[in-house]
């Protein structure tokens, strides 16, 4: 349910109400019973749902440096991880497709 903000025209009291969109707006102030007007609110925060949004997408630069150092990627000795070596080898020599069995001549199915 959305939160609506109201302001009293008589006493200046400001208040919020959780209301359904289908409900009519509040007309009277809860303090002085004067007329109120609904203010334009800031709305709700953004919700990222679905694939493609991860908590690590917006990490600080310090976090990324620490993670890289921990995994061995930031070491200046030129060493690469075993996973990186396997990926490089797979790119250089792609797997050969399986050979198809040859049909025998003279055999009709």
C-alpha positions as CSV (number, residue, x, y, z in Angstrom):
1,X,0.0,0.0,0.0
2,X,1.3,3.5,-0.8
3,X,2.0,6.1,1.8
4,X,0.3,9.4,1.3
5,X,1.4,12.7,2.9
6,X,-1.2,15.3,4.0
7,X,-1.0,18.8,5.3
8,X,-3.7,20.7,7.1
9,X,-4.6,24.1,5.7
10,X,-5.8,25.4,9.1
11,X,-3.2,24.3,11.6
12,X,-0.3,23.3,9.3
13,X,-0.1,19.7,10.8
14,X,1.6,17.2,8.5
15,X,0.8,13.5,8.6
16,X,1.1,10.3,6.6
17,X,-1.4,7.6,5.9
18,X,-1.1,4.1,4.4
19,X,-4.0,3.8,2.0
20,X,-5.0,1.7,-0.9
21,X,-4.9,3.5,-4.2
22,X,-8.7,2.9,-4.6
23,X,-9.5,4.6,-1.2
24,X,-10.6,8.2,-1.3
25,X,-8.2,10.8,0.1
26,X,-8.4,12.0,3.7
27,X,-10.5,15.2,4.0
28,X,-10.1,16.3,7.6
29,X,-7.1,16.9,9.9
30,X,-6.9,14.4,12.8
31,X,-5.9,17.3,15.2
32,X,-8.2,20.2,14.4
33,X,-10.7,18.7,11.9
34,X,-9.7,21.4,9.4
35,X,-9.5,20.7,5.6
36,X,-6.4,18.9,4.4
37,X,-4.7,18.6,1.0
38,X,-2.6,15.7,-0.2
39,X,1.0,16.6,-0.9
40,X,3.1,15.2,-3.7
41,X,5.3,12.6,-2.2
42,X,8.8,11.4,-3.3
43,X,7.5,7.9,-4.0
44,X,9.1,4.6,-3.1
45,X,12.6,3.4,-3.5
46,X,13.7,1.4,-6.4
47,X,13.5,-2.4,-6.2
48,X,15.7,-4.4,-8.5
49,X,14.2,-7.8,-9.2
50,X,15.1,-10.4,-11.7
51,X,18.3,-11.6,-13.2
52,X,21.1,-9.2,-13.9
53,X,21.2,-7.3,-10.7
54,X,23.6,-8.5,-8.1
55,X,24.9,-7.0,-4.8
56,X,28.4,-7.2,-6.1
57,X,27.7,-5.0,-9.1
58,X,27.9,-1.9,-7.1
59,X,30.8,-2.8,-4.7
60,X,33.5,-0.2,-4.0
61,X,36.8,-0.1,-5.7
62,X,38.6,-1.2,-2.5
63,X,36.4,-4.3,-2.4
64,X,37.3,-5.3,-5.9
65,X,41.1,-4.8,-5.3
66,X,40.9,-6.9,-2.1
67,X,39.0,-9.7,-3.9
68,X,41.5,-9.7,-6.7
69,X,44.4,-9.8,-4.3
70,X,42.8,-12.7,-2.4
71,X,42.2,-14.7,-5.6
72,X,45.8,-14.2,-6.7
73,X,44.9,-12.1,-9.7
74,X,46.7,-9.0,-8.4
75,X,50.1,-10.7,-7.8
76,X,52.6,-9.2,-10.1
77,X,54.6,-12.4,-10.7
78,X,52.7,-13.2,-13.9
79,X,51.2,-16.4,-12.5
80,X,47.7,-17.3,-13.6
81,X,45.2,-19.5,-11.9
82,X,44.4,-23.0,-12.9
83,X,40.9,-22.0,-14.1
84,X,42.3,-19.3,-16.3
85,X,44.8,-21.7,-17.8
86,X,42.0,-24.2,-18.6
87,X,39.9,-21.5,-20.2
88,X,42.8,-20.3,-22.4
89,X,43.6,-23.9,-23.5
90,X,39.9,-24.5,-24.4
91,X,39.9,-21.3,-26.5
92,X,43.1,-22.3,-28.4
93,X,42.1,-25.9,-29.2
94,X,38.3,-26.3,-29.5
95,X,36.9,-29.8,-29.1
96,X,36.6,-31.8,-32.2
97,X,33.1,-32.9,-33.2
98,X,32.3,-36.6,-32.8
99,X,32.7,-38.6,-35.9
100,X,29.5,-39.9,-37.6
101,X,29.2,-43.6,-38.2
102,X,29.6,-44.5,-41.9
103,X,26.7,-46.2,-43.5
104,X,27.4,-49.6,-45.1
105,X,27.0,-49.8,-48.9
106,X,24.4,-52.2,-50.0
107,X,22.3,-52.2,-46.8
108,X,18.9,-50.6,-47.5
109,X,16.7,-49.9,-44.6
